[in-house]
Amino acid sequence: MSKITRPLRSVLYIPGSKDRALDKARGLPADAIIFDLEDAVIPEEKTAARETLATALKDGGYGSRYKVIRINGLDTEWGADDARAAAKMDCDAILLPKVGSPADLDALAEITGDIPLWAMMETPGAMLNAAAIGAHPKLQCMVMGTNDLNKDLQTRVRADRLPLMTGLGLCVLAAKANGIAIVDGVYNAFKDDEGHRVECDQGRDMGFDGKTLIHPAQLDVANEAFSPSEAEADLARRQIEAFDEMQATGQGVAVVDGRIVENLHVATARETLAKLDAIAALQTE
């Protein structure tokens, strides 16, 4: 399965049943859009939502934004029909909720063929099976479902997310071990920019590629938090320069800001600058 090489700093949920929201999303600075047929659509509208979404995607206008369709679970009355319909739409991936094991992805792939899959990681079972799920050959990205995980774990909701740390960490490890993307769960208080920023920074520090969002007002904070800062970019450039100079002159050690620079630091520095280039490319589209 091909890996995602473009940024996924901001991954915005959009109801697949709402024409106005689908149209507005065409002009939003989101790196990716999850067109939702599951939680955002009431049962009475689920069948019609497929046609609404198919029309919107056919009309296009979403540019290079990564387009993902979240279907209903295959254990529901809508899931299989969602999967068949989504497989015919202009999308980049299909997101399956409540993935508990690789077998769930196998069942979806039997319907959707070669389309890349994303997995909602939102149950205790998924946390325990994260390594096996992450190794699925068609899986391209894990998406944390922290609201459902909080519910199933019967935790108290805390600003530091301490009760979720084991699960979040297991999923990050599984994603990194398999070279796939992983995006953090949503922050529910969409008017609380400062709280959202703190949680984005925490997710970035843990190794998440970006954050799922429930409201366009959250886009700027997520895009900033998951972009390399000016200080990080400056350090990356100086590390590469010092290392290249060391190799050219035959000096034994490269040092920047009193710290030794080794191959692994240079690799990270090059990744930082490559991400900045990718972000710049998005902004010119």
TAPE-V801057 format. One record per backbone hydrogen bond with DSSP energy under -1.0 kcal/mol. CO is the residue of the C=O (numbers start at 1). NH is the residue of the N-H. E is the energy in kcal/mol with one decimal. If there is no record, write none. Layout:
co->CO nh->NH e->E
co->CO nh->NH e->E
//
This chain:
co->9 nh->211 e->-2.2
co->10 nh->32 e->-2.0
co->11 nh->213 e->-2.5
co->12 nh->34 e->-2.7
co->14 nh->36 e->-3.1
co->18 nh->22 e->-2.5
co->19 nh->23 e->-2.2
co->20 nh->24 e->-2.5
co->21 nh->25 e->-1.9
co->23 nh->26 e->-1.3
co->24 nh->27 e->-1.8
co->25 nh->28 e->-1.1
co->28 nh->30 e->-1.7
co->31 nh->66 e->-2.3
co->32 nh->12 e->-2.3
co->33 nh->68 e->-2.8
co->34 nh->14 e->-2.7
co->35 nh->70 e->-2.2
co->36 nh->16 e->-2.9
co->38 nh->41 e->-1.8
co->42 nh->45 e->-1.9
co->45 nh->49 e->-2.3
co->48 nh->52 e->-2.1
co->49 nh->53 e->-2.8
co->50 nh->54 e->-2.5
co->51 nh->55 e->-2.2
co->52 nh->56 e->-2.0
co->53 nh->57 e->-2.6
co->54 nh->58 e->-2.0
co->55 nh->59 e->-2.3
co->56 nh->60 e->-1.2
co->62 nh->65 e->-1.8
co->66 nh->33 e->-2.9
co->67 nh->92 e->-3.3
co->67 nh->93 e->-1.3
co->68 nh->35 e->-3.4
co->69 nh->95 e->-3.1
co->70 nh->37 e->-2.6
co->73 nh->76 e->-2.0
co->78 nh->82 e->-2.7
co->79 nh->83 e->-2.6
co->80 nh->84 e->-2.4
co->81 nh->85 e->-2.4
co->82 nh->86 e->-3.2
co->83 nh->87 e->-2.0
co->85 nh->88 e->-1.4
co->86 nh->89 e->-1.5
co->89 nh->91 e->-1.7
co->93 nh->69 e->-2.1
co->94 nh->118 e->-2.7
co->95 nh->71 e->-1.9
co->96 nh->120 e->-2.7
co->101 nh->104 e->-1.3
co->102 nh->106 e->-2.2
co->103 nh->107 e->-2.2
co->104 nh->108 e->-1.6
co->105 nh->109 e->-2.7
co->106 nh->110 e->-1.6
co->108 nh->111 e->-1.4
co->108 nh->112 e->-2.5
co->109 nh->113 e->-2.0
co->112 nh->115 e->-1.3
co->116 nh->94 e->-1.9
co->117 nh->140 e->-3.1
co->118 nh->96 e->-2.3
co->119 nh->143 e->-2.9
co->120 nh->99 e->-1.7
co->121 nh->145 e->-2.6
co->123 nh->127 e->-1.8
co->124 nh->128 e->-2.0
co->125 nh->129 e->-1.5
co->127 nh->130 e->-1.1
co->129 nh->133 e->-2.5
co->130 nh->134 e->-3.0
co->133 nh->136 e->-1.8
co->136 nh->139 e->-1.5
co->138 nh->117 e->-2.7
co->140 nh->181 e->-2.0
co->141 nh->119 e->-2.1
co->142 nh->183 e->-2.4
co->143 nh->121 e->-3.2
co->145 nh->149 e->-1.9
co->146 nh->150 e->-2.5
co->147 nh->151 e->-1.9
co->148 nh->152 e->-2.6
co->149 nh->153 e->-2.3
co->150 nh->155 e->-1.7
co->158 nh->161 e->-1.2
co->161 nh->164 e->-1.6
co->162 nh->165 e->-1.3
co->164 nh->168 e->-2.9
co->165 nh->169 e->-2.6
co->166 nh->170 e->-2.3
co->167 nh->171 e->-2.0
co->168 nh->172 e->-2.4
co->169 nh->173 e->-2.5
co->170 nh->174 e->-2.1
co->171 nh->175 e->-2.6
co->172 nh->176 e->-2.7
co->173 nh->177 e->-2.4
co->174 nh->178 e->-1.2
co->175 nh->180 e->-2.2
co->181 nh->142 e->-2.0
co->182 nh->209 e->-2.9
co->183 nh->144 e->-2.4
co->184 nh->212 e->-2.1
co->188 nh->190 e->-1.8
co->189 nh->192 e->-2.0
co->191 nh->193 e->-1.2
co->192 nh->196 e->-2.2
co->193 nh->197 e->-2.6
co->194 nh->198 e->-2.2
co->195 nh->199 e->-2.0
co->196 nh->200 e->-2.5
co->197 nh->201 e->-2.7
co->198 nh->202 e->-2.1
co->199 nh->203 e->-2.4
co->200 nh->204 e->-2.8
co->201 nh->205 e->-2.5
co->202 nh->206 e->-1.6
co->203 nh->208 e->-2.3
co->210 nh->184 e->-2.9
co->211 nh->11 e->-2.4
co->213 nh->13 e->-2.6
co->215 nh->218 e->-2.1
co->216 nh->219 e->-1.7
co->218 nh->222 e->-1.8
co->219 nh->223 e->-2.8
co->220 nh->224 e->-2.1
co->221 nh->225 e->-2.6
co->222 nh->226 e->-2.2
co->224 nh->227 e->-1.3
co->229 nh->233 e->-2.4
co->230 nh->234 e->-2.7
co->231 nh->235 e->-2.4
co->232 nh->236 e->-2.3
co->233 nh->237 e->-2.3
co->234 nh->238 e->-2.2
co->235 nh->239 e->-2.5
co->236 nh->240 e->-2.2
co->237 nh->241 e->-2.4
co->238 nh->242 e->-2.5
co->239 nh->243 e->-2.4
co->240 nh->244 e->-2.7
co->241 nh->245 e->-2.3
co->242 nh->246 e->-2.2
co->243 nh->247 e->-2.2
co->244 nh->248 e->-2.2
co->245 nh->249 e->-2.3
co->246 nh->250 e->-1.4
co->254 nh->261 e->-2.9
co->256 nh->259 e->-1.7
co->259 nh->256 e->-2.6
co->262 nh->266 e->-1.9
co->263 nh->267 e->-2.4
co->264 nh->268 e->-1.9
co->265 nh->269 e->-2.3
co->266 nh->270 e->-2.6
co->267 nh->271 e->-2.0
co->268 nh->272 e->-2.2
co->269 nh->273 e->-2.1
co->270 nh->274 e->-2.2
co->271 nh->275 e->-2.2
co->272 nh->276 e->-1.9
co->273 nh->277 e->-2.1
co->274 nh->278 e->-2.2
co->275 nh->279 e->-2.4
co->276 nh->280 e->-2.4
co->277 nh->281 e->-2.0
co->278 nh->282 e->-1.7
co->279 nh->283 e->-1.9
co->282 nh->285 e->-1.2
//
